[in-house]
Amino acid sequence: MYTKGEVDTSQALQDAAIAGKLPREGESFVIDKVTSDAVTNGTNLLGAYATAAAKTPDGQALSATNRVAVLVLSGQYDLGTDALLMDTEFVDLVGVSSQAEGQVIYGAANGPGTGVLMQTADDVRIEHLHVRCTATSGTLNDDTDPAAYYAESIRPLTRIRNCTFWADDSHAWSMRRAIEYSRTYEDCTGSVRAFGGGGGTASGTFTNCTGGDYALSSGGAGEASGTFTDCAGGNYAFAGNSGTASGTFTNCTGGERSFGGGGGSVTSAARLYGCRMTGDLWEGTMRGRMDYCHWAHRITCGETARLYNSTFLGNVNLDNTAAGIAFCSVQGSINNDGSASFIHGNLEDPDVE
């Protein structure tokens, strides 16, 4: 059930042919005008958003249940050095085709603090878009670096679905780095340092999302504290490179030093179910729970580590008397460095579930 002003994008507006039969503007939507010229399309898209932001559907103020959607027809949209700034609450940006590559919005970053799709409002929906950023200047390796998706930190009411964000990861990033991503993401793709990499925090809900190296939080100040399901990152992903993993990870895959590796930590609150660490290196301390995981390297266990039904290709180091391991396959050695009371699993510890 959709409230007034929301659009069932999964079923209702599947392609431009359907949208073309609708009026250009209604109480709760605006359809951009698309041509064969990408620059003209970019100008029209900016105008469509301005029109939508000024609407009061049925004479009522915009709200969570009285929204307006900008419907983006399939086509190419060149914003030049301008940006589409989503600065109005309850105004959504939705591609009409479920194929995100059909609606391509691109532009050139205009220095630090800029991007192609920028967002300051919180309660907005962004769906079915492919956003690309180009730039010629270097990056400063902080949160002012330009990005295809450049948003303010936190924004927990945002929902982003079926979107791809792209940049060359040298002059600009696919997604703004080093901020907190507390939003809801479904079926989204970024690249290096996406979703809170570079010292940022991934505290939101991530489902079937993919990033490159250092994605989904990374760095010493980074923390992966959200809920991650069927997500994948490269090396140092999921709070790798000395970050902190404290969230819930289900069927997720990361490369070397991912999941709090690289000198980082996994807290007692962390839960890893069916996850895979595929890299050749992992330095850190596991203090969370692992079920049915596959670890391609050694692992060091702290006092609250609980390892069940998992496979470890390297050594398992029990560095604390309270560490527990049971029903696991260990291809290396179990090193009882912490003098655990039961070397093969600490099963006599009543705290082990």
DRENFI-552258 format. One line per field, with one value per residue (C-alpha): residue number from 0; residue in three letters; x, y, z. Coordinates in steps of 0.05 Angstrom, whole numbers, plus 5000, padded with zeros to 4 digits. Layout:
<sites>
nr [NUM	...]
rest [Ala	...]
X [X	...]
Y [Y	...]
Z [Z	...]
</sites>
This chain:
<sites>
nr [0	1	2	3	4	5	6	7	8	9	10	11	12	13	14	15	16	17	18	19	20	21	22	23	24	25	26	27	28	29	30	31	32	33	34	35	36	37	38	39	40	41	42	43	44	45	46	47	48	49	50	51	52	53	54	55	56	57	58	59	60	61	62	63	64	65	66	67	68	69	70	71	72	73	74	75	76	77	78	79	80	81	82	83	84	85	86	87	88	89	90	91	92	93	94	95	96	97	98	99	100	101	102	103	104	105	106	107	108	109	110	111	112	113	114	115	116	117	118	119	120	121	122	123	124	125	126	127	128	129	130	131	132	133	134	135	136	137	138	139	140	141	142	143	144	145	146	147	148	149	150	151	152	153	154	155	156	157	158	159	160	161	162	163	164	165	166	167	168	169	170	171	172	173	174	175	176	177	178	179	180	181	182	183	184	185	186	187	188	189	190	191	192	193	194	195	196	197	198	199	200	201	202	203	204	205	206	207	208	209	210	211	212	213	214	215	216	217	218	219	220	221	222	223	224	225	226	227	228	229	230	231	232	233	234	235	236	237	238	239	240	241	242	243	244	245	246	247	248	249	250	251	252	253	254	255	256	257	258	259	260	261	262	263	264	265	266	267	268	269	270	271	272	273	274	275	276	277	278	279	280	281	282	283	284	285	286	287	288	289	290	291	292	293	294	295	296	297	298	299	300	301	302	303	304	305	306	307	308	309	310	311	312	313	314	315	316	317	318	319	320	321	322	323	324	325	326	327	328	329	330	331	332	333	334	335	336	337	338	339	340	341	342	343	344	345	346	347	348	349	350	351	352]
rest [Met	Tyr	Thr	Lys	Gly	Glu	Val	Asp	Thr	Ser	Gln	Ala	Leu	Gln	Asp	Ala	Ala	Ile	Ala	Gly	Lys	Leu	Pro	Arg	Glu	Gly	Glu	Ser	Phe	Val	Ile	Asp	Lys	Val	Thr	Ser	Asp	Ala	Val	Thr	Asn	Gly	Thr	Asn	Leu	Leu	Gly	Ala	Tyr	Ala	Thr	Ala	Ala	Ala	Lys	Thr	Pro	Asp	Gly	Gln	Ala	Leu	Ser	Ala	Thr	Asn	Arg	Val	Ala	Val	Leu	Val	Leu	Ser	Gly	Gln	Tyr	Asp	Leu	Gly	Thr	Asp	Ala	Leu	Leu	Met	Asp	Thr	Glu	Phe	Val	Asp	Leu	Val	Gly	Val	Ser	Ser	Gln	Ala	Glu	Gly	Gln	Val	Ile	Tyr	Gly	Ala	Ala	Asn	Gly	Pro	Gly	Thr	Gly	Val	Leu	Met	Gln	Thr	Ala	Asp	Asp	Val	Arg	Ile	Glu	His	Leu	His	Val	Arg	Cys	Thr	Ala	Thr	Ser	Gly	Thr	Leu	Asn	Asp	Asp	Thr	Asp	Pro	Ala	Ala	Tyr	Tyr	Ala	Glu	Ser	Ile	Arg	Pro	Leu	Thr	Arg	Ile	Arg	Asn	Cys	Thr	Phe	Trp	Ala	Asp	Asp	Ser	His	Ala	Trp	Ser	Met	Arg	Arg	Ala	Ile	Glu	Tyr	Ser	Arg	Thr	Tyr	Glu	Asp	Cys	Thr	Gly	Ser	Val	Arg	Ala	Phe	Gly	Gly	Gly	Gly	Gly	Thr	Ala	Ser	Gly	Thr	Phe	Thr	Asn	Cys	Thr	Gly	Gly	Asp	Tyr	Ala	Leu	Ser	Ser	Gly	Gly	Ala	Gly	Glu	Ala	Ser	Gly	Thr	Phe	Thr	Asp	Cys	Ala	Gly	Gly	Asn	Tyr	Ala	Phe	Ala	Gly	Asn	Ser	Gly	Thr	Ala	Ser	Gly	Thr	Phe	Thr	Asn	Cys	Thr	Gly	Gly	Glu	Arg	Ser	Phe	Gly	Gly	Gly	Gly	Gly	Ser	Val	Thr	Ser	Ala	Ala	Arg	Leu	Tyr	Gly	Cys	Arg	Met	Thr	Gly	Asp	Leu	Trp	Glu	Gly	Thr	Met	Arg	Gly	Arg	Met	Asp	Tyr	Cys	His	Trp	Ala	His	Arg	Ile	Thr	Cys	Gly	Glu	Thr	Ala	Arg	Leu	Tyr	Asn	Ser	Thr	Phe	Leu	Gly	Asn	Val	Asn	Leu	Asp	Asn	Thr	Ala	Ala	Gly	Ile	Ala	Phe	Cys	Ser	Val	Gln	Gly	Ser	Ile	Asn	Asn	Asp	Gly	Ser	Ala	Ser	Phe	Ile	His	Gly	Asn	Leu	Glu	Asp	Pro	Asp	Val	Glu]
X [5000	5029	5009	4987	5042	5085	5096	5098	5160	5168	5104	5071	5120	5165	5186	5182	5126	5079	5102	5093	5019	5012	5004	5070	5048	4998	4983	5038	5086	5125	5152	5215	5216	5267	5298	5355	5402	5434	5448	5376	5353	5397	5367	5297	5311	5334	5270	5227	5256	5244	5172	5162	5194	5143	5082	5029	4988	4914	4931	4967	5040	5089	5096	5116	5046	5038	5098	5117	5158	5201	5194	5258	5246	5297	5353	5419	5422	5483	5485	5553	5583	5515	5487	5418	5409	5355	5342	5267	5237	5188	5208	5231	5273	5251	5272	5212	5249	5270	5335	5377	5423	5365	5366	5438	5451	5522	5565	5633	5649	5662	5715	5713	5644	5609	5579	5527	5470	5473	5427	5414	5341	5329	5262	5271	5270	5321	5307	5328	5384	5455	5495	5564	5616	5678	5731	5801	5830	5859	5826	5841	5824	5772	5696	5700	5723	5674	5629	5574	5529	5548	5502	5502	5519	5467	5400	5368	5300	5329	5317	5360	5340	5368	5420	5490	5541	5605	5669	5742	5761	5820	5793	5724	5689	5626	5597	5619	5672	5684	5612	5559	5513	5452	5403	5368	5401	5374	5408	5457	5528	5586	5661	5723	5705	5630	5578	5621	5692	5753	5739	5663	5609	5560	5504	5444	5410	5445	5414	5448	5496	5565	5626	5700	5761	5751	5676	5621	5663	5739	5797	5816	5755	5708	5654	5608	5552	5491	5454	5485	5452	5480	5530	5600	5662	5735	5797	5790	5714	5665	5708	5773	5840	5837	5762	5711	5659	5599	5539	5502	5529	5490	5518	5568	5636	5699	5772	5834	5831	5756	5708	5750	5816	5881	5893	5820	5770	5704	5662	5621	5558	5579	5543	5570	5525	5547	5601	5666	5733	5770	5836	5904	5912	5870	5900	5852	5814	5749	5702	5636	5597	5608	5562	5574	5629	5690	5755	5813	5865	5883	5839	5853	5797	5784	5745	5675	5690	5642	5657	5608	5603	5655	5716	5784	5840	5893	5906	5855	5888	5849	5879	5832	5808	5735	5742	5698	5699	5656	5637	5688	5738	5807	5859	5915	5926	5885	5934	5914	5954	5904	5903	5829	5800	5780	5827	5779	5724	5716	5651	5650	5642	5568	5568	5578	5510]
Y [5000	5067	5132	5192	5218	5155	5118	5043	5044	4968	4958	5022	5062	5010	5048	5114	5089	5086	5152	5185	5172	5211	5287	5323	5345	5323	5338	5292	5283	5320	5284	5315	5331	5288	5304	5277	5330	5311	5383	5404	5344	5365	5434	5405	5358	5416	5453	5392	5387	5461	5453	5392	5426	5482	5437	5431	5370	5382	5447	5411	5420	5366	5312	5239	5220	5276	5269	5292	5250	5275	5220	5214	5187	5142	5184	5220	5281	5325	5374	5404	5435	5445	5396	5369	5389	5351	5403	5394	5342	5292	5306	5240	5226	5164	5134	5106	5044	4991	4987	5041	5046	5074	5139	5166	5232	5258	5319	5348	5363	5436	5431	5410	5402	5389	5331	5311	5288	5326	5318	5359	5339	5276	5242	5229	5169	5159	5101	5071	5119	5115	5175	5190	5242	5267	5314	5337	5362	5317	5296	5318	5251	5279	5290	5350	5308	5311	5252	5227	5222	5278	5279	5307	5259	5217	5228	5165	5173	5169	5107	5093	5035	5004	5059	5058	5112	5119	5161	5147	5140	5186	5255	5240	5184	5147	5166	5219	5190	5195	5210	5170	5129	5115	5109	5049	5021	4966	4938	4995	4996	5042	5033	5049	5079	5076	5073	5106	5086	5128	5136	5139	5100	5051	5050	5041	4981	4953	4899	4870	4928	4925	4968	4965	4968	5006	5005	4999	5036	5032	5066	5075	5120	5078	5033	4983	4984	4974	4914	4883	4829	4798	4854	4852	4895	4890	4892	4930	4931	4927	4969	4941	4976	4985	5000	4971	4919	4920	4907	4846	4815	4761	4727	4783	4777	4819	4815	4818	4855	4863	4856	4896	4869	4906	4918	4933	4899	4862	4878	4830	4859	4837	4779	4745	4694	4658	4710	4701	4734	4718	4754	4729	4775	4790	4825	4843	4814	4776	4788	4774	4713	4675	4621	4583	4631	4618	4652	4648	4667	4660	4692	4716	4710	4756	4742	4744	4708	4652	4612	4559	4515	4556	4541	4572	4562	4588	4584	4600	4635	4632	4692	4692	4639	4656	4648	4593	4552	4492	4450	4485	4462	4490	4475	4508	4500	4518	4557	4561	4624	4648	4582	4570	4518	4472	4477	4447	4496	4519	4480	4475	4551	4561	4627	4591	4582]
Z [5000	4978	5012	4973	4928	4928	4864	4858	4815	4816	4777	4755	4713	4681	4619	4582	4537	4596	4623	4555	4558	4622	4628	4641	4709	4762	4834	4859	4801	4747	4685	4656	4582	4545	4477	4435	4465	4532	4552	4539	4579	4637	4637	4634	4692	4736	4717	4732	4802	4816	4794	4838	4899	4894	4892	4946	4925	4935	4970	5026	5047	5027	5080	5088	5064	5013	4968	4898	4849	4792	4740	4698	4629	4596	4565	4576	4621	4619	4677	4657	4719	4751	4802	4816	4888	4926	4980	4991	5037	5007	4935	4903	4841	4804	4738	4701	4675	4725	4685	4719	4658	4620	4659	4659	4695	4688	4697	4714	4787	4801	4855	4929	4959	4893	4856	4804	4848	4914	4974	5036	5048	5089	5073	4998	4951	4896	4849	4783	4764	4737	4761	4733	4754	4717	4743	4723	4789	4843	4907	4978	5008	5054	5056	5009	4950	4892	4879	4833	4895	4943	5004	5073	5129	5168	5132	5160	5126	5056	5014	4953	4909	4845	4831	4804	4821	4780	4779	4761	4835	4822	4809	4839	4877	4862	4930	4979	5025	5100	5122	5158	5113	5156	5098	5068	5006	4962	4899	4894	4865	4880	4872	4914	4983	4969	5025	5079	5059	5075	5149	5146	5181	5149	5200	5154	5122	5060	5018	4956	4951	4919	4928	4912	4957	5023	5012	5065	5116	5124	5159	5231	5246	5204	5233	5199	5249	5204	5176	5114	5073	5008	5002	4972	4976	4956	4999	5066	5060	5118	5166	5141	5146	5223	5226	5273	5252	5300	5255	5229	5165	5127	5065	5054	5019	5028	5007	5049	5115	5108	5167	5215	5191	5180	5254	5268	5312	5312	5373	5415	5383	5313	5280	5217	5184	5121	5105	5066	5076	5011	5020	5040	5101	5163	5223	5278	5337	5330	5388	5354	5333	5268	5239	5174	5152	5108	5128	5079	5131	5204	5257	5328	5378	5437	5500	5470	5404	5388	5325	5300	5238	5201	5159	5171	5121	5170	5244	5297	5356	5421	5456	5515	5564	5547	5471	5442	5378	5361	5300	5256	5204	5218	5164	5204	5278	5339	5382	5454	5469	5521	5560	5544	5591	5533	5474	5424	5435	5507	5507	5583	5588	5606	5568	5501	5469]
</sites>
